[in-house]
Amino acid sequence: MSERATRAFDAADPEDPDAADTDSASEDAADAEAGGAETGAQAVVAALERAGAETLFGVQGGAIMPVYDALYDSELHHVMMAHEQAAAHAADAYGVVSGTPGVCLATSGPGATNLVTGIADASMDSDPMVALTGQVPTNFVGNDAFQETDTTGVTAPITKTNYFADRADTVGDTVGEAFAYAEAGRPGPTLVDLPKDVTNAETGGGSGEPPRAETPDTYDPRTAADGDAVAAAARTLERAEKPVILAGGGVVKGEASDRLREFATEHEIPVATSMPAVGCFPEDHELAMEMAGMHGTGYANMATTHCDVMLAVGTRFDDRLTGGVETFAPEAELLHVDIDPAEISKNVEADVPLVGDAATVLQQVDEEMDRSPDCPEWREQCRAWKREYPMDYATPEDEPLKPQFVVEAFDEATDDDAIVTTGVGQHQMWAVQYWTYREPRTWVSSHGLGTMGYGLPAAIGAKFACDDQDVVCFEGDGSFLMTLQELSVAVRENLDITVAVLNNEYIGMVRQWQDAFFDGRHSASEYEWCPEFGPLAEAFGAKGFTVSEYDEVADTVEAALDYDGPSVVDFRIDPAENVYPMVPSGGANGEFALSEDQL
Amino acid sequence: MTGELRGPAPDERPQPDGRRNSQGTRIDPEVEAEQETRTAVVSALVEHEPGVLAKVSGLFSRRQFNIESLTVGPTTVEGNARITLVVEETDAGIDQVKKQVAKLRPVIQVGELGDDAVQAELVLLKVRGEEPDKVHAITQMYEGQTLDAGPRTITVQITGGQGKIDDAIDAFRQFGIIEIARTGQTALARGDTPTTPGEEPGHEKASDERRADDAPAGTYDD
């Protein structure tokens, strides 16, 4: 940091006894408070502070050093992660739980490319996130300089938008805009690439103008749906005989969960959810059909297949939800609410497009409806499907431990607002199927990208977003092995999180598919040797447990949750257990398999 | 038992009669037909900033849109540029093209041009120079210009709509076309209709003095 910049920050520190010694120092302090930063890096930090960021997740490195130097004098809490991928996942989860963008930092080149998986994950799930990457100095850009990557080029397809910050005078505004952009309308990740000479450069003395935190003029999402479309939707719903609400992640992101509950209960319409929407409607409610799709409940898939009207809110109709589109809700008139017009009729054609904010449009439709659909028989049919296709599993005491039992044990031992994070694989599906979610923003998982290793860094990010709630991370052995180095971060930050490894010594979901579709040829899915996660956790400084018997589960769950700090329980589960129901990829949701011989 | 669940097997369950096509549209199986593609000219008004063309073209490749041509150039409004895209897609695909382009941050407005839009393309043709008189005659026939003429090659320029350009190229084949360079279509809406919705054209003038001229408002010939 230049001497001048150092003086400015010293002066801005209210606890610095020298701060008011001179007039010029006072002016500097006023400038700094107003965001009139001395260097590009200070402008970046000032912009984050002004935008409301509190916690940052990142990894140091050469090209991002000026920003870290500015952070040294900031109140922002920086969490030093073990790997940039984990920084991005932690920021993503922070965004999911808090509803405000999580921030991650990395240096140029490998730092930036290591963020890519996490940015792509946030992009697929429309999670608000701001990524700041260092870049080589502008006069080196394009020369294949040391640790140079075309970061804006690499991340263009996986960000909502990205910026190459080419001037110190405007870099603060750019970061402010990136932050506002990430959470406005349909949320998503944004990225600002910060060349080292720009963050090092003086900004021209500080204008006194605080960095802006506004979206650009070209971004103006519509919040209320077109009146004619609302009327059409209301009339369609009024005459529906078999209506279903399909809630997507947009319900959670649009803070529309309460409105959805009111709407569904007032009009007595059954509610199915996509995976990102889990928690937006209480799963123990009479109208809850729970999650639909590949590993959704049988009753959710029957209801969405046989409905005659579907009110889809904030879902992008991912193929894991729809199965083959030819057989997805094949007889339903589709009323599609989304704040992103490009999602309307992208995968499934909407009969009535309702472009707008989920909460606003639900309110509009509700006000427009003169009566509720008259469909007691349909509701009875939905209840009958719940009885016909129960989510269940066998637990004879002499069998190897069932993963579903472990999930239920944690659910019983925690409050309704406990947050669950997961990796990706069979354990993720058991965690979503056998935990009863009642509140939005309590289910944090990698949906669209399906990133193994998401669970532990997500638990770290979630804990920072909401430190008064229990955080339980379900991981598989394969998934956990991908990012378990982040245990070092959890220990260093003394985070009270519990990791439950559902360990079957397989890449379990791959093994399940190999059994079903590849004649049981377990190519590269079996761990012939796997570390013992209990002692491994102890080596990191966390609390470790190992459980293989049913009668050890309850006490260990209790002990792990009670431990004040990160704990890891290695549950040795039945290696042959598979996830059902299952709709084979591209298959018909209504033809879900209940066992392998039905695939 | 490993994960088996209770309930009627798939073939014991009722299944709906209806279905959708591969684009997700509900259909009557009796009258199912593949959606036809058509050519659409899409005009996007964008902020003229570095990388904007890469953002648009990258969007096309990663979303597998079938692009015929793409042209870009500044408009009368400082800092703005117009990108003209010609795409060959189904109606649903064209709708997606417009919506996805509109989502990009530097994009201000997107519009699709009607069939009556003013469209033009420029082509440079290098042909063998053995019969200069005949080449000249064809060039004149298509209101073109000769840009370079030598003993072995003649290079001409033709502008116009896509059909005219295609016809001209066919006509020059008799001489032996050595090289060809086409710019792709660019287009503006006809008359007072804005090319992108809500677009307010800046009436570009050469200088303040000339603004006092009596040229009718809204023309570009002053």
Chai-1 contact restraints between the chains, C-beta under 6 A:
chainA,res_idxA,chainB,res_idxB,connection_type,confidence,min_distance_angstrom,max_distance_angstrom,comment,restraint_id
A,A156,B,G58,contact,1.0,0.0,6.0,A-B,restraint_1
A,P157,B,R62,contact,1.0,0.0,6.0,A-B,restraint_2
A,T161,B,R105,contact,1.0,0.0,6.0,A-B,restraint_3
A,T218,B,I108,contact,1.0,0.0,6.0,A-B,restraint_4
A,G298,B,G7,contact,1.0,0.0,6.0,A-B,restraint_5
A,H306,B,P16,contact,1.0,0.0,6.0,A-B,restraint_6
A,V325,B,R20,contact,1.0,0.0,6.0,A-B,restraint_7
A,V325,B,G24,contact,1.0,0.0,6.0,A-B,restraint_8
A,E326,B,R19,contact,1.0,0.0,6.0,A-B,restraint_9
A,E326,B,R20,contact,1.0,0.0,6.0,A-B,restraint_10
A,P330,B,P16,contact,1.0,0.0,6.0,A-B,restraint_11
A,P330,B,G18,contact,1.0,0.0,6.0,A-B,restraint_12
A,P330,B,R19,contact,1.0,0.0,6.0,A-B,restraint_13
A,P330,B,R20,contact,1.0,0.0,6.0,A-B,restraint_14
A,E331,B,P16,contact,1.0,0.0,6.0,A-B,restraint_15
A,E331,B,G18,contact,1.0,0.0,6.0,A-B,restraint_16
A,P341,B,K99,contact,1.0,0.0,6.0,A-B,restraint_17
A,A342,B,K99,contact,1.0,0.0,6.0,A-B,restraint_18
A,A342,B,Q100,contact,1.0,0.0,6.0,A-B,restraint_19
A,A342,B,K103,contact,1.0,0.0,6.0,A-B,restraint_20
A,N347,B,G24,contact,1.0,0.0,6.0,A-B,restraint_21
A,V348,B,G24,contact,1.0,0.0,6.0,A-B,restraint_22
A,E349,B,G24,contact,1.0,0.0,6.0,A-B,restraint_23
A,E349,B,T25,contact,1.0,0.0,6.0,A-B,restraint_24
A,E388,B,G7,contact,1.0,0.0,6.0,A-B,restraint_25
A,Y389,B,G7,contact,1.0,0.0,6.0,A-B,restraint_26
A,A394,B,M1,contact,1.0,0.0,6.0,A-B,restraint_27
A,A576,B,T2,contact,1.0,0.0,6.0,A-B,restraint_28
A,E577,B,T2,contact,1.0,0.0,6.0,A-B,restraint_29
A,E577,B,G3,contact,1.0,0.0,6.0,A-B,restraint_30
A,N578,B,T2,contact,1.0,0.0,6.0,A-B,restraint_31
A,N578,B,G3,contact,1.0,0.0,6.0,A-B,restraint_32
A,Y580,B,G3,contact,1.0,0.0,6.0,A-B,restraint_33
A,Y580,B,L5,contact,1.0,0.0,6.0,A-B,restraint_34
A,G590,B,Q15,contact,1.0,0.0,6.0,A-B,restraint_35
A,E591,B,P10,contact,1.0,0.0,6.0,A-B,restraint_36
A,L594,B,L5,contact,1.0,0.0,6.0,A-B,restraint_37
A,L594,B,G7,contact,1.0,0.0,6.0,A-B,restraint_38
A,S595,B,E4,contact,1.0,0.0,6.0,A-B,restraint_39
A,Q598,B,A9,contact,1.0,0.0,6.0,A-B,restraint_40
A,Q598,B,P10,contact,1.0,0.0,6.0,A-B,restraint_41
